[in-house]
């Protein structure tokens, strides 16, 4: 998967977040992600993911004040965005690393990406 395809998948994740966040925002899995900026690494490319209780969006580049760096290779992103992997599986394969102070964000974001991408309606695929 190319960086531009990963970016499209991340935009899809943000749209799915916006659809489901009213139901999920009280869940203990989502709460640590609210009002966070997370730098996303796709190979050498960097984006910033901003998550709130009503919105999610991607910005180009890295935010020096982000709460964490969530990075893997483009194929790892492809697996997460298809709902086939999450942070834990990629970490066990040594394809994603975390610092102790970022572990909670990594675990929760990985699970939520996988969950929301699996919840996407097949009718929305390819739009």
PLY file of the C-alpha trace (Angstrom):
ply
format ascii 1.0
element vertex 127
property float x
property float y
property float z
element edge 126
property int vertex1
property int vertex2
end_header
0.00 0.00 0.00
1.37 3.42 -0.93
1.53 6.39 1.42
-1.33 8.06 -0.50
-3.48 4.93 -0.06
-2.69 4.90 3.67
-3.65 8.59 3.84
-6.99 7.75 2.14
-7.52 4.95 4.68
-6.76 7.35 7.54
-9.29 9.82 6.14
-11.81 6.95 6.03
-10.99 6.17 9.68
-11.69 9.81 10.59
-15.06 9.70 8.83
-15.93 6.46 10.64
-14.83 8.00 13.97
-17.24 10.90 13.37
-20.11 8.46 12.69
-19.53 6.25 15.74
-18.04 8.60 18.35
-21.43 9.62 19.83
-21.93 5.99 20.86
-18.30 5.26 21.75
-17.14 8.38 23.60
-18.21 7.10 27.02
-16.41 3.77 26.50
-13.26 3.25 28.57
-11.39 2.21 25.40
-11.98 5.56 23.71
-11.73 7.98 26.63
-7.87 8.09 26.74
-7.86 9.06 23.05
-10.15 12.07 23.36
-8.62 15.51 22.91
-5.32 14.04 21.76
-2.96 14.71 18.90
-1.05 11.67 17.71
1.76 11.76 15.18
1.37 8.99 12.64
4.38 7.56 10.86
3.91 5.85 7.52
7.44 4.79 6.68
9.28 8.13 6.64
6.11 10.20 6.02
4.44 11.94 9.00
0.86 13.04 9.64
-0.94 14.29 12.74
-4.21 12.72 13.87
-6.43 14.90 16.05
-9.21 13.14 17.97
-12.00 14.79 19.95
-15.39 13.77 21.29
-17.01 15.02 18.07
-14.35 15.10 15.38
-11.26 13.47 13.91
-8.98 14.79 11.21
-5.55 14.30 9.67
-3.02 17.08 9.07
0.16 16.81 7.03
3.40 16.81 8.98
4.34 16.14 12.57
3.12 18.09 15.61
5.99 18.67 18.08
3.47 18.73 20.95
1.63 15.50 20.04
0.89 13.01 22.80
2.45 10.02 21.00
4.03 8.70 17.81
2.18 5.77 16.23
4.35 4.50 13.39
4.74 1.42 11.23
5.50 0.56 7.63
2.87 1.08 4.90
1.97 -2.62 4.91
1.36 -2.48 8.67
-0.99 0.44 8.11
-2.70 -1.50 5.34
-3.28 -4.43 7.72
-4.67 -2.13 10.43
-6.91 -0.24 8.02
-8.33 -3.54 6.72
-9.00 -4.60 10.32
-6.52 -7.49 10.12
-3.98 -6.20 12.68
-3.68 -3.82 15.57
-0.87 -2.30 17.61
-0.36 -5.45 19.67
0.05 -7.78 16.72
2.41 -5.37 14.94
4.37 -4.82 18.14
4.80 -8.57 18.67
6.20 -8.76 15.12
8.62 -5.90 15.99
7.03 -3.73 13.30
5.88 -1.05 15.76
7.53 0.14 18.94
6.25 2.19 21.82
7.65 4.07 24.76
6.17 3.23 28.14
4.50 6.66 28.47
2.76 6.15 25.08
1.65 2.53 25.59
-1.92 3.30 26.65
-2.53 5.52 23.62
-0.95 2.94 21.30
-3.00 0.04 22.60
-6.27 1.94 22.56
-5.71 3.58 19.17
-4.72 0.26 17.58
-7.84 -1.47 18.89
-10.13 1.41 17.89
-8.67 1.64 14.37
-9.23 -2.09 13.93
-12.74 -1.97 15.42
-13.95 1.03 13.43
-12.53 -0.20 10.16
-14.28 -3.55 10.66
-17.52 -1.67 11.41
-17.41 0.25 8.13
-20.28 -0.69 5.89
-19.26 -2.61 2.75
-21.44 -0.12 0.87
-19.01 2.68 1.81
-15.95 0.86 0.49
-14.57 2.35 -2.69
-16.42 5.65 -2.29
0 1
1 2
2 3
3 4
4 5
5 6
6 7
7 8
8 9
9 10
10 11
11 12
12 13
13 14
14 15
15 16
16 17
17 18
18 19
19 20
20 21
21 22
22 23
23 24
24 25
25 26
26 27
27 28
28 29
29 30
30 31
31 32
32 33
33 34
34 35
35 36
36 37
37 38
38 39
39 40
40 41
41 42
42 43
43 44
44 45
45 46
46 47
47 48
48 49
49 50
50 51
51 52
52 53
53 54
54 55
55 56
56 57
57 58
58 59
59 60
60 61
61 62
62 63
63 64
64 65
65 66
66 67
67 68
68 69
69 70
70 71
71 72
72 73
73 74
74 75
75 76
76 77
77 78
78 79
79 80
80 81
81 82
82 83
83 84
84 85
85 86
86 87
87 88
88 89
89 90
90 91
91 92
92 93
93 94
94 95
95 96
96 97
97 98
98 99
99 100
100 101
101 102
102 103
103 104
104 105
105 106
106 107
107 108
108 109
109 110
110 111
111 112
112 113
113 114
114 115
115 116
116 117
117 118
118 119
119 120
120 121
121 122
122 123
123 124
124 125
125 126
